[in-house]
Amino acid sequence: MTKINLSDLSFFYQRQKKIVHNLNLQLPIGALSLLIGPTGCGKSTLLKIIAGIYPKYGGKMTGKIERHNLTYAMMFQNPSEQFTMATPRQEIIFALENLQLNHDEYERRLKDAVVFTQISKLLDQKITTLSGGEKQRVALAVLIAMNVDLFLLDEPFASVDPEARSFLIKKLAQLRDQGKTIIITDHVFNDYGPVCDQVFEFQGPTIVKLNQAQKAALFKPKRVTLHFPLPSEKETAVFNLNQTKIAQQRTLLAQDQLKIYQGKSTLITGVNGIGKTSFFKALTKMLPYTGHITFNDQEVSGWKAQRYLTHVAQIFQSASDQFLAVTVQDELNLSKKDRNHYFTDEKIKQALEQLDLTDHLHQVVYSLSGGQQKKLQILLMLMTKHEILLIDEPLAGLDANSVKQVLALMQESQQALQQTFLIISHQIAELSDFCDYHLQFAQRKLQYVSEVQHES
Amino acid sequence: MNPSLKFLLVFIISLEISIKNSLTTNILLILAALIFLLWQRIKIKDILLLIAVPFIAAFTIFATLYWFQTQPDHQYAWILSSRVYVYVLTIACVAKTTTATELARSLEQNLHLPSKFAYGVLAALNIIPRMKAAVKQIRTAAMMRGMYLSFWSPMLYFKAILVAISAADNLAQGMESHGYVEGRARSAIIKIPLTSKDWCLFILILFLVNVSLFCFK
């Protein structure tokens, strides 16, 4: 079997330590390979090197890559950065025109890609209005339509719900059986067991292939039933929903009654595009609603944004949306200006160490890896004086160790300050101990549930 | 009509009326454009905006020439101020009947402009709604950190520019990751036709405008 050869490969961004150093790696063609490693280790960078994007767009590289004339395409970690055109259909046309295909071929491939990723309803919607998970499916559809030999997928399922995820992984295995080469980076390993041919793990600036035993241990299924208590009516509510409707092109939420309880952590789960983030947007006044949502017995729409947002804040899905300054230190200084009593200078220093960010203080925030950005973002927002934090996918893109660090920090902060957390996540197992209640978002309704079957 | 041809036609007419003075032609063009827009079922609100907004410019020019010249030239005042409306309304006719994507495709396919240019313009247009959303997001993010960013706040623009720069860089990478190679031939899956009917209409309209320009004052 021929292989994609990386020989003596070294790569670094300016003035940074080498991300990969003298790497010799052979990636088998016609196989599905998983590339794993802690947050910020260089998984995305390596994929971009294989995709020929680096060093063209940044960094310095020595060494050689043999791709054996395979055609290739890459799906970025943040899919909204990848689209040129306004709608999924136009984006697919654009990509296929680049490959110089004719109209008949386009129709055939469009059909394949749409069936494969089940995006027929999304084809002519504006990409800006799609949810994070929907964008990831569209990004995958473009690659399917391009019908390349080598698929480079950078955390393609980070915001995809578990059902769609397991469906798409099975589909990718079919592609592999047709002779395609697939390289995926991910932090969540369920569903890969039966389909993954080999696993490569980043260890420092080099990469090793896991042996059968290590691989089996990684994929060992752990099916658990998780229990959450149900809230009692006596508790104090911070948010009260009454005949509330939220719509964005289609109705997302139509809720008769709902209470969100004070000083508790509530987990919100639901499939992609159901409206979880839109619900947060309505709670932060970024999206209008009809009916009533009251905060401390006052209608949310009646609050002045400036005052309201000193009580309620959101930790955005995309970390870079939260940043306002240039370097990590600048961001910290900004948050220090108006911080709560728990985060003293000493505590901040300790938290930075806990999150492995101490070495990055002078780095530009946008040059941090996806996971490092996420950790910094969460720290910055925990430092503020808000009583309520709406946290959108806090664990997406974090390795197991970082997940622990982040959760520990959130827990300390909540115990000290009695904040109310509302958390959107697909990683139920990791959050089951942390969260008091569980709200399930389905069929345009949010409902407290006590038992969930979960596979991890 | 073919988008590029439409665009060229409006461009040539605008150039011609800038050089040759003819109030009759200007008024005929304004009427024709208005009738065309109504025929295309433009919203009344839009048409009122199209009349109200350029009025400031048109009236300023008119007032200067009509009342504040040492030797007022009334005919010239009317010509110059009506010109403003010709520019605005004719380009509105193009904008009403063409999407940005159609124009970009047409520029690439019919006028054989480099695809880099066509898609660069298109990508820039597609970024506008994203920038709008970004500005709103930045202001909200700032309020959540206890800062109120007004519309003239340097921090707002600093961050907006950062968003734009990173969007531009990502866009280049994104285009490349979807198979775009600068200078390489591309196929045309959605063909923008350039028919003889388009050409006939183009020549006819241009001919009529020129007749009017040279025959009427």
Boltz contact constraints between the chains, C-beta under 6 A:
constraints:
  - contact:
      token1: [A, 53]
      token2: [B, 173]
      max_distance: 6.0
  - contact:
      token1: [A, 57]
      token2: [B, 173]
      max_distance: 6.0
  - contact:
      token1: [A, 73]
      token2: [B, 177]
      max_distance: 6.0
  - contact:
      token1: [A, 74]
      token2: [B, 177]
      max_distance: 6.0
  - contact:
      token1: [A, 81]
      token2: [B, 170]
      max_distance: 6.0
  - contact:
      token1: [A, 82]
      token2: [B, 174]
      max_distance: 6.0
  - contact:
      token1: [A, 84]
      token2: [B, 123]
      max_distance: 6.0
  - contact:
      token1: [A, 84]
      token2: [B, 175]
      max_distance: 6.0
  - contact:
      token1: [A, 86]
      token2: [B, 126]
      max_distance: 6.0
  - contact:
      token1: [A, 93]
      token2: [B, 189]
      max_distance: 6.0
  - contact:
      token1: [A, 95]
      token2: [B, 178]
      max_distance: 6.0
  - contact:
      token1: [A, 95]
      token2: [B, 179]
      max_distance: 6.0
  - contact:
      token1: [A, 97]
      token2: [B, 186]
      max_distance: 6.0
  - contact:
      token1: [A, 97]
      token2: [B, 187]
      max_distance: 6.0
  - contact:
      token1: [A, 97]
      token2: [B, 189]
      max_distance: 6.0
  - contact:
      token1: [A, 98]
      token2: [B, 179]
      max_distance: 6.0
  - contact:
      token1: [A, 98]
      token2: [B, 180]
      max_distance: 6.0
  - contact:
      token1: [A, 98]
      token2: [B, 186]
      max_distance: 6.0
  - contact:
      token1: [A, 99]
      token2: [B, 179]
      max_distance: 6.0
  - contact:
      token1: [A, 100]
      token2: [B, 187]
      max_distance: 6.0
  - contact:
      token1: [A, 101]
      token2: [B, 187]
      max_distance: 6.0
  - contact:
      token1: [A, 103]
      token2: [B, 189]
      max_distance: 6.0
  - contact:
      token1: [A, 106]
      token2: [B, 189]
      max_distance: 6.0
  - contact:
      token1: [A, 128]
      token2: [B, 129]
      max_distance: 6.0
  - contact:
      token1: [A, 286]
      token2: [B, 140]
      max_distance: 6.0
  - contact:
      token1: [A, 306]
      token2: [B, 143]
      max_distance: 6.0
  - contact:
      token1: [A, 306]
      token2: [B, 148]
      max_distance: 6.0
  - contact:
      token1: [A, 309]
      token2: [B, 143]
      max_distance: 6.0
  - contact:
      token1: [A, 309]
      token2: [B, 144]
      max_distance: 6.0
  - contact:
      token1: [A, 313]
      token2: [B, 144]
      max_distance: 6.0
  - contact:
      token1: [A, 321]
      token2: [B, 137]
      max_distance: 6.0
  - contact:
      token1: [A, 322]
      token2: [B, 141]
      max_distance: 6.0
  - contact:
      token1: [A, 324]
      token2: [B, 142]
      max_distance: 6.0
  - contact:
      token1: [A, 324]
      token2: [B, 159]
      max_distance: 6.0
  - contact:
      token1: [A, 338]
      token2: [B, 146]
      max_distance: 6.0
